[in-house]
Amino acid sequence: MLSNTIKPLENLKVIEFTHMVMGPTTGVVLADLGASVTKVEPLDGDKTRRLKGSGAGYFPMYNRNKRSLCIDLKSIEGQNIAHKLIADADILIENFRPGAMDKLGFGYEKLSQTNPGLVYCSLKGFLAGPYEKRTALDEVTQMMGGLAYMTGLPDRPMRAGSSVVDITGGMFGVIGILSAIHERGHTGKGRHVTSSLFETTAFLVGQHMAQQTVLGEEPPPMSVRRSAWSIYDIFHCQNDERVFVGVVSDTLWKKFCAEFELTDFFNDEGLAANNDRVAQRDRIIPVISELFAGLDKQTMMDRLERAGIPFAPINKPADLFNDPHLNCGGLLEVTTPQGKAKLPSLPIEIDGQRTTLHHDLPLEGEDSDVVLRDIGYSDEQIATLINEAIIRKTTLIT
């Protein structure tokens, strides 16, 4: 695991004004990599904490390794506290509607006057242009950016099965932040970085735009795509179980045929090249389907792994809790109000080591007193602020 002495961002101070997914994703990436991230929440806590349905996992997934400060930003004293926090911060993250932070007095232009080294990251629906004032959501930009069309059936656009645009947009925010931090090392000045949902969606479907340029025709949805390879499909095996198999090179084709004793295919020079195999999919797929239908799933996967063929069982997210590979450092256990949850860590290693949990998922305002002490408030002052409902302190009852 990543030791406390080698957290690459441990000297960076981050103040986070975010909710939902995109902004918190930016914050959790920085936090997992060691930055000190303080999440500023309303007195009653981030409303994301209380979402149900498909939003119930947002807060627990994207807010670990952060301190929580609950504060009344509409009060003068609350605003003063926030300004003191930001005065020596390296990074500020916000994902509220355009103009909201300026109305509160926390826009980039104002804050950079007192903290010229501040890297200010805004996570928005759109970058500059005709749509920049619109409010957007992940699903909105999936629809208008063509991702839902490419995900669904020809007559039924469907959002991807994850908040993929929010998450990727948050990651682009991190890229912009770290680029600005690197530049600040030479100039001493910060930057205003903006990442957006719509432009992120366009980047994600860029491969399909390029495909249209290359082939001269609009790409169909991935559900009915014309495959680039002869074997790139989900196959049924015994007991109606399913496995995805992809044979994506001429070398893998030979290994595949050898492993499954497909002698006729192995020796057929008319199948030696990928594009020739694609042209003969109608001949190949029925044979492969019949072969796999007679195998149990584990035997099939063992043989595919032995041959070095890309494959995957068709899992649900619930299956990942007990995945033997992820349980070797790929899951972090956080504490939610409903109990312990093992959730994915950052998908990176540094010198072979993974990031860890160094601050459990915070309760609303759990760290309010600690954060204020760090910027010079006394215990008496903190008690007064709590009594006057300027800040909130929540303590875990055991």
C-alpha positions as CSV (number, residue, x, y, z in Angstrom):
1,M,0.0,0.0,0.0
2,L,1.0,3.6,-0.6
3,S,2.9,4.7,2.6
4,N,2.2,8.0,4.3
5,T,5.8,9.2,3.3
6,I,5.3,8.9,-0.4
7,K,1.9,10.5,-1.1
8,P,2.8,12.6,-4.2
9,L,0.4,15.4,-3.5
10,E,0.6,15.6,0.3
11,N,1.8,19.2,0.4
12,L,-1.2,20.6,-1.6
13,K,-4.1,22.2,0.3
14,V,-7.5,21.8,-1.5
15,I,-10.8,23.5,-0.7
16,E,-13.8,21.8,-2.3
17,F,-17.2,23.4,-2.9
18,T,-18.9,20.6,-4.7
19,H,-21.8,18.2,-4.8
20,M,-23.1,15.3,-6.9
21,V,-20.3,13.5,-8.9
22,M,-18.2,15.6,-11.2
23,G,-16.7,17.9,-8.6
24,P,-16.3,15.3,-5.9
25,T,-14.5,13.1,-8.4
26,T,-11.9,15.7,-8.9
27,G,-11.5,16.1,-5.2
28,V,-11.3,12.4,-4.4
29,V,-8.5,11.8,-7.0
30,L,-6.5,14.6,-5.4
31,A,-7.3,13.3,-1.9
32,D,-6.4,9.7,-2.6
33,L,-3.1,11.0,-3.9
34,G,-2.4,12.7,-0.6
35,A,-3.6,16.2,-1.0
36,S,-5.3,17.7,2.1
37,V,-8.9,18.2,0.9
38,T,-11.5,20.1,2.9
39,K,-15.1,19.6,1.7
40,V,-17.1,22.7,2.5
41,E,-20.8,21.7,3.0
42,P,-24.0,23.6,4.0
43,L,-25.0,23.4,7.6
44,D,-27.3,20.5,6.8
45,G,-24.7,18.7,4.8
46,D,-24.3,18.0,1.1
47,K,-27.7,17.0,-0.2
48,T,-25.9,14.3,-2.2
49,R,-25.6,12.4,1.1
50,R,-29.4,11.9,1.1
51,L,-30.0,10.8,-2.5
52,K,-31.8,7.5,-3.1
53,G,-32.1,5.2,-6.1
54,S,-29.2,5.4,-8.6
55,G,-27.8,8.4,-6.7
56,A,-27.4,6.6,-3.4
57,G,-23.8,5.6,-4.1
58,Y,-22.5,9.0,-5.2
59,F,-21.5,10.3,-1.8
60,P,-19.8,7.2,-0.4
61,M,-17.8,6.6,-3.6
62,Y,-16.4,10.1,-4.2
63,N,-15.9,11.7,-0.8
64,R,-13.4,9.5,1.1
65,N,-10.1,10.9,2.3
66,K,-11.7,14.4,2.8
67,R,-12.4,16.5,5.8
68,S,-15.9,17.9,6.2
69,L,-16.6,21.5,7.3
70,C,-20.3,22.4,7.5
71,I,-20.7,26.2,7.4
72,D,-23.3,28.9,6.8
73,L,-21.9,30.6,3.7
74,K,-24.7,33.1,3.7
75,S,-23.5,34.6,7.0
76,I,-20.8,37.2,7.2
77,E,-18.8,35.1,9.7
78,G,-19.2,32.0,7.6
79,Q,-17.8,33.8,4.6
80,N,-14.9,35.1,6.7
81,I,-14.1,31.6,7.7
82,A,-14.1,30.5,4.1
83,H,-11.9,33.3,3.0
84,K,-9.4,32.4,5.7
85,L,-9.4,28.8,4.5
86,I,-8.8,29.9,0.9
87,A,-6.1,32.5,1.7
88,D,-3.3,29.9,1.7
89,A,-5.0,27.2,-0.4
90,D,-3.3,25.8,-3.5
91,I,-6.5,24.6,-5.2
92,L,-10.2,25.4,-5.1
93,I,-12.7,23.1,-6.8
94,E,-16.3,24.1,-7.5
95,N,-19.1,22.7,-9.6
96,F,-22.1,25.0,-9.0
97,R,-24.1,26.8,-11.6
98,P,-22.4,29.5,-13.6
99,G,-22.1,32.7,-11.5
100,A,-23.1,31.1,-8.2
101,M,-19.6,31.3,-6.7
102,D,-19.3,35.0,-7.8
103,K,-22.5,35.9,-6.1
104,L,-21.2,34.5,-2.8
105,G,-17.9,36.4,-3.3
106,F,-15.8,33.4,-4.1
107,G,-15.2,33.8,-7.8
108,Y,-11.8,33.4,-9.3
109,E,-11.1,37.1,-10.1
110,K,-11.7,38.1,-6.5
111,L,-9.9,35.3,-4.8
112,S,-6.8,35.5,-7.1
113,Q,-6.3,39.1,-5.9
114,T,-5.5,37.9,-2.4
115,N,-4.1,34.5,-3.3
116,P,-2.4,34.9,-6.7
117,G,-1.1,31.3,-6.6
118,L,-4.5,29.8,-6.4
119,V,-5.4,27.2,-9.0
120,Y,-9.2,27.5,-9.3
121,C,-11.0,24.6,-11.0
122,S,-14.6,25.0,-12.2
123,L,-16.5,21.9,-13.3
124,K,-19.3,23.0,-15.6
125,G,-21.8,21.8,-18.2
126,F,-20.2,23.6,-21.1
127,L,-17.0,25.5,-22.0
128,A,-17.2,29.0,-23.6
129,G,-19.7,29.3,-26.4
130,P,-23.5,29.5,-27.1
131,Y,-24.4,26.9,-24.5
132,E,-22.1,28.1,-21.6
133,K,-25.0,29.5,-19.4
134,R,-27.0,26.3,-19.6
135,T,-27.3,23.9,-16.7
136,A,-26.3,20.4,-17.7
137,L,-26.2,16.9,-16.3
138,D,-24.3,13.8,-17.2
139,E,-27.3,12.3,-18.9
140,V,-28.1,15.5,-20.7
141,T,-24.7,15.6,-22.4
142,Q,-24.7,11.9,-23.1
143,M,-27.9,12.5,-25.1
144,M,-26.7,15.7,-26.9
145,G,-23.2,14.5,-27.4
146,G,-24.1,11.2,-29.2
147,L,-22.9,8.9,-26.5
148,A,-26.4,7.7,-25.6
149,Y,-27.0,7.0,-29.3
150,M,-23.8,5.0,-29.6
151,T,-24.7,3.1,-26.4
152,G,-28.3,2.1,-27.2
153,L,-30.2,0.4,-29.9
154,P,-30.8,2.2,-33.3
155,D,-34.2,3.5,-32.2
156,R,-33.5,3.7,-28.5
157,P,-30.7,5.9,-27.2
158,M,-29.6,4.7,-23.7
159,R,-27.3,6.4,-21.2
160,A,-24.1,4.5,-20.3
161,G,-24.4,2.3,-17.2
162,S,-22.2,4.7,-15.1
163,S,-21.9,8.5,-14.6
164,V,-19.1,8.2,-17.1
165,V,-19.1,11.8,-18.3
166,D,-19.2,13.2,-14.7
167,I,-16.3,11.0,-13.7
168,T,-14.2,11.6,-16.8
169,G,-14.9,15.3,-16.7
170,G,-13.7,15.3,-13.1
171,M,-10.5,13.5,-14.2
172,F,-9.9,16.1,-16.9
173,G,-10.3,18.7,-14.1
174,V,-7.5,17.0,-12.3
175,I,-5.3,17.0,-15.4
176,G,-5.9,20.7,-15.8
177,I,-5.2,21.4,-12.1
178,L,-1.9,19.5,-12.0
179,S,-0.9,21.2,-15.3
180,A,-1.5,24.6,-13.7
181,I,0.3,23.5,-10.5
182,H,3.3,22.5,-12.6
183,E,3.3,25.9,-14.4
184,R,2.9,27.7,-11.0
185,G,6.3,26.2,-10.0
186,H,7.8,28.4,-12.7
187,T,5.6,31.5,-12.7
188,G,4.3,31.6,-9.1
189,K,0.8,32.3,-10.5
190,G,-2.3,30.2,-10.5
191,R,-4.8,29.6,-13.2
192,H,-8.6,29.3,-13.7
193,V,-9.1,25.8,-15.1
194,T,-12.5,24.7,-16.4
195,S,-13.6,21.2,-17.3
196,S,-17.0,20.5,-18.8
197,L,-19.5,17.7,-19.4
198,F,-20.4,18.4,-23.0
199,E,-16.9,18.7,-24.3
200,T,-15.9,15.6,-22.3
201,T,-18.7,13.7,-24.1
202,A,-17.5,15.0,-27.4
203,F,-14.0,13.8,-26.6
204,L,-15.4,10.3,-25.7
205,V,-17.2,10.0,-29.0
206,G,-14.4,11.4,-31.0
207,Q,-13.3,8.0,-32.2
208,H,-16.7,7.6,-33.8
209,M,-16.4,11.0,-35.5
210,A,-13.0,10.0,-36.8
211,Q,-14.5,6.7,-37.9
212,Q,-17.1,8.5,-40.0
213,T,-14.3,10.5,-41.7
214,V,-12.3,7.4,-42.4
215,L,-15.2,5.2,-43.7
216,G,-17.4,7.9,-45.2
217,E,-20.5,6.8,-43.4
218,E,-22.2,7.4,-40.0
219,P,-21.2,4.8,-37.5
220,P,-24.2,2.7,-36.1
221,P,-24.7,2.3,-32.4
222,M,-22.2,-0.1,-30.8
223,S,-25.0,-2.5,-30.1
224,V,-25.3,-3.2,-33.9
225,R,-21.8,-2.2,-34.9
226,R,-19.8,-3.8,-37.7
227,S,-17.1,-5.6,-35.8
228,A,-13.4,-4.9,-36.7
229,W,-12.6,-8.5,-35.8
230,S,-14.1,-11.8,-36.6
231,I,-14.5,-13.0,-33.0
232,Y,-15.5,-10.1,-30.7
233,D,-18.7,-11.3,-29.2
234,I,-20.5,-12.7,-26.1
235,F,-20.8,-16.5,-26.3
236,H,-23.1,-18.9,-24.4
237,C,-21.5,-21.8,-22.6
238,Q,-23.1,-24.5,-20.5
239,N,-25.8,-23.7,-18.0
240,D,-26.7,-20.6,-20.1
241,E,-23.7,-18.7,-18.7
242,R,-21.9,-16.2,-20.9
243,V,-18.4,-15.1,-21.7
244,F,-17.1,-12.3,-23.9
245,V,-14.2,-13.3,-26.2
246,G,-12.1,-11.1,-28.4
247,V,-9.6,-12.4,-30.9
248,V,-8.0,-9.2,-32.1
249,S,-4.8,-10.1,-34.0
250,D,-3.5,-12.6,-36.5
251,T,-1.2,-14.1,-33.8
252,L,-4.1,-14.5,-31.3
253,W,-6.1,-16.2,-34.1
254,K,-3.4,-18.9,-34.5
255,K,-3.2,-19.3,-30.7
256,F,-7.0,-19.5,-30.4
257,C,-7.3,-22.1,-33.1
258,A,-4.4,-24.2,-31.6
259,E,-5.9,-24.2,-28.1
260,F,-9.4,-25.2,-29.3
261,E,-8.1,-27.7,-31.9
262,L,-9.7,-25.8,-34.8
263,T,-7.4,-27.4,-37.3
264,D,-9.3,-26.5,-40.4
265,F,-9.4,-22.8,-39.5
266,F,-5.7,-22.9,-38.4
267,N,-4.6,-24.3,-41.8
268,D,-6.9,-22.1,-43.9
269,E,-4.7,-19.4,-45.5
270,G,-7.9,-17.6,-46.4
271,L,-8.4,-16.9,-42.7
272,A,-4.9,-15.9,-41.9
273,A,-5.5,-12.1,-42.2
274,N,-7.9,-10.2,-39.9
275,N,-9.9,-8.5,-42.6
276,D,-10.4,-11.8,-44.5
277,R,-11.7,-13.4,-41.3
278,V,-14.1,-10.5,-40.8
279,A,-15.5,-11.1,-44.3
280,Q,-16.2,-14.7,-43.3
281,R,-17.8,-14.1,-39.9
282,D,-20.9,-16.0,-41.1
283,R,-18.8,-19.1,-41.5
284,I,-16.7,-18.7,-38.3
285,I,-19.2,-17.7,-35.6
286,P,-21.6,-20.7,-35.9
287,V,-18.6,-23.0,-35.4
288,I,-17.3,-21.1,-32.4
289,S,-20.7,-20.8,-30.9
290,E,-21.3,-24.6,-31.1
291,L,-17.9,-25.2,-29.6
292,F,-18.4,-23.0,-26.6
293,A,-21.9,-24.2,-26.0
294,G,-20.4,-27.6,-25.1
295,L,-18.0,-26.2,-22.5
296,D,-18.6,-25.2,-18.9
297,K,-17.7,-21.6,-18.1
298,Q,-14.6,-22.3,-16.0
299,T,-13.1,-24.7,-18.5
300,M,-13.7,-22.3,-21.3
301,M,-12.1,-19.4,-19.4
302,D,-9.1,-21.5,-18.3
303,R,-8.4,-22.4,-21.9
304,L,-8.8,-18.8,-23.1
305,E,-6.4,-17.6,-20.4
306,R,-3.9,-20.3,-21.3
307,A,-3.9,-19.2,-24.9
308,G,-3.6,-15.5,-23.9
309,I,-7.0,-14.6,-25.5
310,P,-8.8,-11.6,-24.0
311,F,-12.0,-12.7,-22.3
312,A,-14.4,-11.7,-19.6
313,P,-17.3,-13.3,-17.7
314,I,-20.4,-11.2,-17.8
315,N,-20.5,-9.8,-14.3
316,K,-22.7,-7.4,-12.3
317,P,-21.2,-4.7,-10.1
318,A,-22.2,-6.8,-7.1
319,D,-19.8,-9.5,-8.3
320,L,-16.8,-7.2,-7.8
321,F,-17.1,-7.2,-4.0
322,N,-15.7,-10.7,-4.0
323,D,-13.4,-10.4,-7.0
324,P,-10.1,-12.1,-6.0
325,H,-8.1,-9.6,-8.1
326,L,-9.7,-6.5,-6.7
327,N,-9.4,-7.8,-3.2
328,C,-5.6,-7.6,-3.5
329,G,-5.6,-3.9,-2.9
330,G,-8.2,-2.7,-5.4
331,L,-11.0,-2.1,-2.8
332,L,-11.0,0.4,0.1
333,E,-13.3,-0.2,3.0
334,V,-15.2,3.0,4.0
335,T,-17.8,3.5,6.8
336,T,-21.3,4.6,5.6
337,P,-24.3,5.2,7.9
338,Q,-25.5,1.8,6.6
339,G,-22.3,0.0,7.5
340,K,-19.0,-0.9,5.9
341,A,-18.6,-0.8,2.1
342,K,-15.7,-2.0,0.0
343,L,-15.3,0.4,-2.9
344,P,-12.8,0.7,-5.7
345,S,-9.6,2.6,-5.1
346,L,-7.8,4.7,-7.7
347,P,-6.9,2.5,-10.7
348,I,-3.2,3.3,-10.5
349,E,0.0,2.1,-8.8
350,I,3.0,4.2,-7.9
351,D,6.2,2.1,-7.7
352,G,3.9,-0.9,-7.4
353,Q,1.9,0.6,-4.5
354,R,-1.8,1.5,-4.3
355,T,-3.4,4.5,-2.6
356,T,-5.1,3.9,0.7
357,L,-7.8,5.2,3.0
358,H,-6.3,7.8,5.3
359,H,-9.6,9.5,6.3
360,D,-12.8,7.6,6.4
361,L,-15.9,8.9,4.8
362,P,-16.7,12.0,6.9
363,L,-19.9,12.8,8.7
364,E,-21.5,16.2,8.2
365,G,-19.1,18.7,9.7
366,E,-17.1,16.0,11.4
367,D,-13.9,18.0,11.0
368,S,-15.3,21.5,11.4
369,D,-13.4,22.1,14.7
370,V,-10.1,20.7,13.4
371,V,-10.3,22.7,10.2
372,L,-10.9,25.9,12.2
373,R,-8.1,25.2,14.6
374,D,-5.8,24.9,11.6
375,I,-6.5,28.4,10.6
376,G,-6.1,29.9,14.0
377,Y,-9.5,29.7,15.8
378,S,-9.5,28.9,19.5
379,D,-11.7,26.3,21.1
380,E,-13.8,29.1,22.7
381,Q,-14.3,30.7,19.3
382,I,-15.2,27.4,17.8
383,A,-17.7,26.7,20.5
384,T,-19.3,30.1,19.9
385,L,-19.6,29.5,16.2
386,I,-21.3,26.1,16.8
387,N,-23.7,27.6,19.3
388,E,-24.6,30.4,16.8
389,A,-25.1,27.9,14.0
390,I,-22.3,29.3,11.9
391,I,-20.6,26.0,11.7
392,R,-21.8,22.4,12.6
393,K,-19.9,19.7,14.3
394,T,-21.2,16.1,14.1
395,T,-19.7,13.4,16.3
396,L,-20.0,9.7,15.6
397,I,-22.0,8.1,18.4
398,T,-20.8,4.6,19.2
